[in-house]
């Protein structure tokens, strides 16, 4: 079967760095997405990785290792507004998105 | 610029009542359209997607149906709601005809409570 695993919840301190991991097992791979979702709101796109390596975009970076079926989202200089759920999703061989359950990130002052 | 509208934002319905959720996209043509349901502690579940007018693909058997009467309009319906239909429903679109790897743009969601 197809499976995406990510931690249910993480806590970090304002100004610090946090890494949210995602491991996947899918039938084929056409890229991995990270979305941010504030409570009660729609998910918004953060990043897309299809090749191995690190993609940096401001305070947020995303890493992919296809051989390990692994990705992480790195958030630097955490701000209170970063408190949200972070969703990992993999595009399979049919370009269908398989979604993880999301990681709820709690930022403390 | 493109925008997506989804309504209503919240809905409380009795068991056995009908449902109609509407989603429209502006500023683009021939979008791929999607309906997702999000249950607490679970990943987004794809319910339906459409690559064109009148073309609907269903991902899971269920009590719901979808229709695309116009290019940029996507409707989620039910004739008789069940308690298990409660959840957060999200409409989404991405550009292009046919399946693609373009990122999704989501509507603001509808919180449906079936009592």
HADDOCK unambig.tbl for C-alpha pairs under 7 A between the chains (distance, minus, plus):
assign (segid A and resid 41 and name CA) (segid B and resid 108 and name CA) 5.83 0.50 0.50
assign (segid A and resid 41 and name CA) (segid B and resid 109 and name CA) 6.73 0.50 0.50
assign (segid A and resid 42 and name CA) (segid B and resid 106 and name CA) 5.81 0.50 0.50
assign (segid A and resid 42 and name CA) (segid B and resid 107 and name CA) 6.18 0.50 0.50
assign (segid A and resid 42 and name CA) (segid B and resid 108 and name CA) 4.97 0.50 0.50
assign (segid A and resid 42 and name CA) (segid B and resid 109 and name CA) 6.13 0.50 0.50
assign (segid A and resid 43 and name CA) (segid B and resid 106 and name CA) 6.42 0.50 0.50
assign (segid A and resid 95 and name CA) (segid B and resid 99 and name CA) 6.32 0.50 0.50
assign (segid A and resid 95 and name CA) (segid B and resid 100 and name CA) 6.15 0.50 0.50
assign (segid A and resid 95 and name CA) (segid B and resid 101 and name CA) 6.10 0.50 0.50
assign (segid A and resid 99 and name CA) (segid B and resid 43 and name CA) 5.09 0.50 0.50
assign (segid A and resid 99 and name CA) (segid B and resid 44 and name CA) 5.78 0.50 0.50
assign (segid A and resid 100 and name CA) (segid B and resid 43 and name CA) 4.86 0.50 0.50
assign (segid A and resid 101 and name CA) (segid B and resid 41 and name CA) 5.79 0.50 0.50
assign (segid A and resid 101 and name CA) (segid B and resid 42 and name CA) 4.31 0.50 0.50
assign (segid A and resid 101 and name CA) (segid B and resid 43 and name CA) 3.73 0.50 0.50
assign (segid A and resid 102 and name CA) (segid B and resid 43 and name CA) 6.60 0.50 0.50
